[in-house]
């Protein structure tokens, strides 16, 4: 073995070990996000919007998150929701929420998240995010992974303020925040 290879071998081995430990975490993260995306689709299916909501042929489902989150939602793009079709829209900026019927939010700083909630308050926009805190701080549905089981936290006050209706069948499976 030449001297250059011997000199770089420890760094190459270290890089290989680093990549091998992060690949399963990435796969697990993508797998978990794909499950959350499927749950989000079902939450949309159990939600009704007010008659005057501007929904035509598609339910526009906006997604805010990193590449893993956005990639996980491609699997539910163009799925049927009643007599409508779900259309996934990946948002790169926190604006144009008026084009969204549902919004999935992943990993926003608390102050930014609170600004988003203030901007969309009382609009018929279903908000879904990760964790109990998402729903407790003003989101509608928080999905929390506790020991491999997903718990739904529904902020019923926010749902009613937005004139949305979530089916009682879904609410039976959820922990309700605010009545």
Secondary structure, 3 states (H helix, E strand, C coil): CCHHHHHHHHHHHHHHHHHHHHHHHHHHHHHHHHHHHHHHHHHHHCEECCCCCCCCCEEEEEEECCHHHHHHHHHHCCCEECCEEEEEEECCCCCCHHHCCEEEECCCCHHHHHHHHHHHCCCCCEEEEECHHHHHCCCCEEEEEECCEEEEEEEHHHHHHCCCEECHHHHCCEEEECC
